[in-house]
């Protein structure tokens, strides 16, 4: 998620995506919904 210096609008998380990399390639993708984002200690907005 990119944010420019001129952007003043908070960004909202809609999900958290975790990639498992094996031998330099993505081997697995796991997606957690926004309801679980706080469980990882992350804010819902940036």
VENURNOR-V282565 format. One record per helix or strand. SS is the DSSP state (H for helix, E for strand). FROM is the first residue (numbers start at 1). LEN is the number of residues. If there is no record, write none. Layout:
SS|FROM|LEN / SS|FROM|LEN
//
This chain:
E|12|1 / E|15|8 / E|25|9 / H|34|7 / E|45|1
//
